[in-house]
Amino acid sequence: MTDMTIHDMLTDAIRYWELRRIAYNIILVSIVVVVFVLQLPDSRSALSADLAQSLFILAVLANVAYCAAYVVDVVAQYSAFRATWKRYRWSLFAIGVVFAGIIARFIAAGMFSHAA
């Protein structure tokens, strides 16, 4: 193991993950917008203040879930596998985005379908 401190590992994790949080949010918003557009004109009737509040809460929860990457990242950096982890941590990002995207699609599809 190198002589990196916890401070160094946390700084590295923040630098890596926060830059990617932007892409994560753009991807999730894009999925919701595509689902909305694909379900037009029915999705338009689902628009309301309650829907906006629900989407806000879900966006916050998606970002809280994103923070789970920090736990994995810092633990992996603290291990003897730090160098290998740093080469492949993009895979955690990719798996997380796919997982969150699938959840976002299912939730958006349910929110925008309006059986009147």
N, C-alpha and C positions, 0 to 999 in steps of 0.2 A: 504494500500500500504506500501511496505517496504521503508527503507531509502536508497535505491539504487539510485545512481546518473546516469545521462545520460551517463557519462563516463563508469560506470560499465555495463550499459545495452548495450552500443556499443561494449565494450570489449567482453561481453558474446555473442552477435550476431556474431561478427567476429570469435570468437573461434568456434562457432557452425557451421556457414555457410561455412567458408572457408575450413574446413576439408571435408565437403560434396561436395564442388565444384569439387574436384578431381573425386569422383564417378560420378557426373553429366557429366563431360567431357568424362570420360571413357565410360559411357553408350551411349552417343551421338555418339562418334567415332565408337563404336561397331555397332551401328545401321547403320551408313553410310557404314562401311566395309561389313556388311552382305548384304545390298542392292546391293553393288558393286559386290560381289561374286555371288549372286543369279542371277544377270543380265549378267554374263559372257556368251559368249565372247563379246556381244554387248557393255558392259560397258567399255571395254578396248579401244574401238575406241573413247570414249568421253574424254579420258585423254588428257589434254593440260595445258599450263601455265595459260590460262584463267580460266579453271576449278579449278586449285590449288588456284588462287587468289580469286575466288568466294567462295570456301570452307573456306579460311582464313577469309574473311569478315563475312561469316555466323557464324563461330566459335566465332568471336569477338562479334557479335550481340547476340548470344546465351548467352554469359557470361555477357553482359550488361543486358539482360533480367533477368538473374539469380539474379542480384543485387536488383531486385524488392522485393525479400524476406526480405531484410534488413528493408525496410519501414514497412512492415507488422509486422516483428518481434519486432522492437523497439517500435512501437505504442502499440502492444499487451503487451509488457513487462512494459510499462509505465502505463498500465491500472490496474484496480483492479483484472483482470483475469490473472495476471502474472504467478502464480503457475500452473493454469490449462493450460495456453498456453505452458509453458515449457514442460509439459508432452505430449502435442499433436502437437507440431510444426513439428514433423517428417511428419505429414500428408500434410503440405504445401510442403515439399520437395518431397514427393511421387507424389502429384498431379502435381507439376511443372515438374518433370522428365517425367511423362507420357505425359503431354501436349507437352513438348519440343521434346520428342521422336517421337510422332505422326507427328509433323511438320517436324522433321529431315527426317523421312521416306518418306514423300510425296515429299520433296524437292530433296532428294537424288534419288528417283525413277525417277523424272523428269530430273535430271541432267545426269543420267547414261543411260537413254533410248536414243538411237541414231537412229532416223529414217533417213537412208541415201537414 
